[in-house]
Amino acid sequence: MKKSPSKLIPYALLSLPLLFLFFFYFYPLAEILRASLTWEGGLQLSALLARLAGPPTLKVIGFTFWQALLSTILTLVIGLPGAYIFAHYDFPGKSIFNALTTVPFVLPTVVVATAFTILLGPKSPLNEALISWFGFSHPPLDLRYTFGAILLAHVFYNYTLVLRMVGGFWANLDPHLEQAARTLGASPWQAFRQVTLPLLMPSLGAASLLVFIFCFTSFGVVLILGGPHFVTLEVEVYRQTVNFTNLPVAAGLSLVQILITLLLTLTYSRLQSGLARPLDLRPYWSTQRRPQTGGEVALVMGNTLVTLLLLTAPLLTLTIRSFGSGIRYYSALFENPRSSIFYVPPFEAVRNSTRFALITMLLSLVLGILISLGFLQADKKSVDNEQSQKTWLLDALFMLPLGTSAVTLGLGYLLAMGRPPLNLRGTPLLIICGHTLVALPFVMRSLLPALKAVQPSLREAATTLGASPARVFWEIDLPIIWRALAVGAVFAFTVSMGEFGATSMIARPELPTIPIAIYRFLSQPGALNYGQALAMSTILMTVCVTGFIAIEFLRPPGVQSF
């Protein structure tokens, strides 16, 4: 039985995005699988297993799990008091505090790593104060290239996940449940342990696993702050590819990374389903109150100050130090001190990043609009559960890049894009497509809820009056969803500007981006190189923070997924 033309509309709309996903996601991952299973031209599963079971590889895998586990525990220990205050108290400046806690999460890893090298290095403000106060002959604290620096940076990054996921769920729990337990004679600790904690477990588990996934796949933080002493799976894949050009070993490690991450992501999805249990949830404004006693005021103020110190000190220190010599570090970004025709001025990286980000933004918006309209049409024509499951499966496919390591994608591009049919290795187009793949899920999650919120009667009226589907979108949908479209555009631009993992493996030396240039400067000796890294990090930080503020300002109420 042939399908009517109207039923083919979703497939037509989704055909181009699905082709993009196939060629720039599944095809590179398939090449990783092929390379990991072959050795000197033949299928060598035993050789792969021998490489992966060797002591060096097991040591890397063990450290990757260990640092992710400790980072997760530390993030929970520091984040849960903030989640409690976020859930139970209302205080002046809370909205600003919430916004500030989210800023670190949107910053590129190279910016965060650079900020922590200053904050924890020998010339940190703390070291200078200790030398001034106690007369030390040398800096007493230097935490660069230490395990502690990696843990602190991971807490800095992921604190907001605990605050938002646990605190947001906690704020909606019915307080009468715990009060009833107290009335029956339970102590505060017993009421929390026997009533509140079991209800919080799904959100605690989901937040913990999400933090663990991000720490497990951490790349820039470990590469820069860990130095040569600490190696995770991500860093080892990068080193085997860039430093040793040992692609079979890198592919095998990437395969391990993919399998572990997939298992963690499936577990996370399972835990997330627990958050959908039927509960008597209350609006947050009915469960929160102003702190009244001196202890409550001290608790709120103390936690707020500690949190702000943890989250703002690295960024403020980075900004201040970038102007340590006035604007010298910034003006040096435009200079060619060696007058060499092979030298790429640092500011050229800013131009490259801006150009890549603008094209990424346009491509992501086109694909995101096609996907969202395709899903919208599929939902309209869904008459059975089977069609709904197909839509869910397609949605999951387009979200897969979010759970895939950027370094793994970069390796896949090196393996797959160096020969026909897609001989794109070393071209700017490959960088743009890689950035688009990472940014596309954010654009989807911005546009799709907004399109679903448009009243169907408006489209039906326009269609009845003879408007074509393109005109309906242009004159009905677009004026309503423009804010969500702008949010998606800013997301795509910001993600592209800060992408480091995949770009570090596929960008040519003469086409550096800002994160690549920052890493190169940090890897070279000299005060001027270090100063230029600070200046470029501050520029990138400013762009990302400005983008985040724009997102918060443009975000349509009640329809966003991020």
Summary of the structure (lengths in Angstrom):
residues: 562
radius of gyration: 25.3
end to end distance: 40.8
largest distance: 87.4
contacts: 1858
relative contact order: 0.12
helix: 76%
strand: 2%
